[in-house]
Amino acid sequence: MQLVTTRDATRLTGLSTEQLREWTSRRALILPDVKPKGHGSPARYSWQTILLLRLAVVLRDRFKLELHAHRDMFAQLGSGLACISFLSLWGKALALHGGVQWRLVDLRDEDALLDDCILLRLDPHLQQLSGSFSLPEPVSAGQFQLFPALGVEVDAAVNDPIRRRGHG
């Protein structure tokens, strides 16, 4: 599992270093995956934890929610995300129903939302995390890259890989 340091976490979440420490250590709102071992040792965060932090920022900034009151919900959500693959979250939204109740909703399912809830679309957050954690993105609707060729360079003039290496 790839983990990022505090520096990357602040860049990915938009939180200051002080705010990140406040949320993950002092207030224990959303715990880091690896706690710092001491002074000068950075905490480490998985994509699931960064996603939770990004969602918490949206809840605080856009909906003006007091996050500490929802600490149990963040813990439940963190446990739930640990069991869900990154690829399966594309095209989904997180529906928060109050208390610790939440569920993932397929955005194509018109009947999925029968109750009042706060709905947070995940794709913009997944897009940001995809590049930073080298996680795959969907290629087209419902299809994902099996072997993403991120490091392959293609020469438009010469498509023969043997010639590109100077063997021809």
Contacts in CASP RR format, 6 or more apart in sequence:
PFRMAT RR
TARGET T0000
AUTHOR 0000-0000-0000
METHOD contacts of the structure
MODEL  1
MQLVTTRDATRLTGLSTEQLREWTSRRALILPDVKPKGHGSPARYSWQTI
LLLRLAVVLRDRFKLELHAHRDMFAQLGSGLACISFLSLWGKALALHGGV
QWRLVDLRDEDALLDDCILLRLDPHLQQLSGSFSLPEPVSAGQFQLFPAL
GVEVDAAVNDPIRRRGHG
1 33 0 8 1.000
1 46 0 8 1.000
2 46 0 8 1.000
2 47 0 8 1.000
2 133 0 8 1.000
2 134 0 8 1.000
3 33 0 8 1.000
3 34 0 8 1.000
3 44 0 8 1.000
3 45 0 8 1.000
3 46 0 8 1.000
4 12 0 8 1.000
4 44 0 8 1.000
4 45 0 8 1.000
4 50 0 8 1.000
4 132 0 8 1.000
4 133 0 8 1.000
5 42 0 8 1.000
5 43 0 8 1.000
5 44 0 8 1.000
5 45 0 8 1.000
6 17 0 8 1.000
6 20 0 8 1.000
6 21 0 8 1.000
6 42 0 8 1.000
6 43 0 8 1.000
6 45 0 8 1.000
7 17 0 8 1.000
7 42 0 8 1.000
8 45 0 8 1.000
8 132 0 8 1.000
9 15 0 8 1.000
9 20 0 8 1.000
9 43 0 8 1.000
9 45 0 8 1.000
9 50 0 8 1.000
9 53 0 8 1.000
10 16 0 8 1.000
10 17 0 8 1.000
10 20 0 8 1.000
12 50 0 8 1.000
12 53 0 8 1.000
12 54 0 8 1.000
12 128 0 8 1.000
12 129 0 8 1.000
12 132 0 8 1.000
13 20 0 8 1.000
13 50 0 8 1.000
13 53 0 8 1.000
13 54 0 8 1.000
13 57 0 8 1.000
14 57 0 8 1.000
15 23 0 8 1.000
15 53 0 8 1.000
15 57 0 8 1.000
20 53 0 8 1.000
23 29 0 8 1.000
23 30 0 8 1.000
23 53 0 8 1.000
23 56 0 8 1.000
23 67 0 8 1.000
24 30 0 8 1.000
24 31 0 8 1.000
24 32 0 8 1.000
24 43 0 8 1.000
24 53 0 8 1.000
25 32 0 8 1.000
25 35 0 8 1.000
25 36 0 8 1.000
25 43 0 8 1.000
27 68 0 8 1.000
27 71 0 8 1.000
28 71 0 8 1.000
29 56 0 8 1.000
29 67 0 8 1.000
29 68 0 8 1.000
29 71 0 8 1.000
29 74 0 8 1.000
30 49 0 8 1.000
30 52 0 8 1.000
30 53 0 8 1.000
30 56 0 8 1.000
30 74 0 8 1.000
30 78 0 8 1.000
31 49 0 8 1.000
32 43 0 8 1.000
32 44 0 8 1.000
32 45 0 8 1.000
32 49 0 8 1.000
33 43 0 8 1.000
33 44 0 8 1.000
33 45 0 8 1.000
33 46 0 8 1.000
33 49 0 8 1.000
34 43 0 8 1.000
34 44 0 8 1.000
35 43 0 8 1.000
36 42 0 8 1.000
36 43 0 8 1.000
45 53 0 8 1.000
47 86 0 8 1.000
47 129 0 8 1.000
47 133 0 8 1.000
47 135 0 8 1.000
48 78 0 8 1.000
48 81 0 8 1.000
48 82 0 8 1.000
49 78 0 8 1.000
50 129 0 8 1.000
50 132 0 8 1.000
50 133 0 8 1.000
51 81 0 8 1.000
51 122 0 8 1.000
51 125 0 8 1.000
51 126 0 8 1.000
51 129 0 8 1.000
52 74 0 8 1.000
52 77 0 8 1.000
52 78 0 8 1.000
52 81 0 8 1.000
54 125 0 8 1.000
54 128 0 8 1.000
55 77 0 8 1.000
55 94 0 8 1.000
55 120 0 8 1.000
55 125 0 8 1.000
56 67 0 8 1.000
56 74 0 8 1.000
58 120 0 8 1.000
59 65 0 8 1.000
59 67 0 8 1.000
59 70 0 8 1.000
59 118 0 8 1.000
59 120 0 8 1.000
60 67 0 8 1.000
63 118 0 8 1.000
67 74 0 8 1.000
70 99 0 8 1.000
72 99 0 8 1.000
72 100 0 8 1.000
73 96 0 8 1.000
73 98 0 8 1.000
73 99 0 8 1.000
73 100 0 8 1.000
73 101 0 8 1.000
73 102 0 8 1.000
76 100 0 8 1.000
76 102 0 8 1.000
77 94 0 8 1.000
77 102 0 8 1.000
84 104 0 8 1.000
86 126 0 8 1.000
86 129 0 8 1.000
86 130 0 8 1.000
86 135 0 8 1.000
86 136 0 8 1.000
87 136 0 8 1.000
87 138 0 8 1.000
87 144 0 8 1.000
89 104 0 8 1.000
89 122 0 8 1.000
89 126 0 8 1.000
90 122 0 8 1.000
90 123 0 8 1.000
90 126 0 8 1.000
90 137 0 8 1.000
90 138 0 8 1.000
90 142 0 8 1.000
90 144 0 8 1.000
91 106 0 8 1.000
91 107 0 8 1.000
91 108 0 8 1.000
91 122 0 8 1.000
91 123 0 8 1.000
92 104 0 8 1.000
92 105 0 8 1.000
92 106 0 8 1.000
92 107 0 8 1.000
92 122 0 8 1.000
93 104 0 8 1.000
93 105 0 8 1.000
93 107 0 8 1.000
93 119 0 8 1.000
93 120 0 8 1.000
93 121 0 8 1.000
93 122 0 8 1.000
94 102 0 8 1.000
94 103 0 8 1.000
94 104 0 8 1.000
94 105 0 8 1.000
94 119 0 8 1.000
94 120 0 8 1.000
94 122 0 8 1.000
95 102 0 8 1.000
95 103 0 8 1.000
95 104 0 8 1.000
95 105 0 8 1.000
95 112 0 8 1.000
95 113 0 8 1.000
95 117 0 8 1.000
95 118 0 8 1.000
95 119 0 8 1.000
96 102 0 8 1.000
96 117 0 8 1.000
96 118 0 8 1.000
96 119 0 8 1.000
96 120 0 8 1.000
97 103 0 8 1.000
97 115 0 8 1.000
97 116 0 8 1.000
97 117 0 8 1.000
98 117 0 8 1.000
105 112 0 8 1.000
105 113 0 8 1.000
105 119 0 8 1.000
106 112 0 8 1.000
107 121 0 8 1.000
113 119 0 8 1.000
126 135 0 8 1.000
126 137 0 8 1.000
127 137 0 8 1.000
129 135 0 8 1.000
130 136 0 8 1.000
130 137 0 8 1.000
134 150 0 8 1.000
136 144 0 8 1.000
136 145 0 8 1.000
136 148 0 8 1.000
137 144 0 8 1.000
137 145 0 8 1.000
138 144 0 8 1.000
139 145 0 8 1.000
155 164 0 8 1.000
158 164 0 8 1.000
162 168 0 8 1.000
END
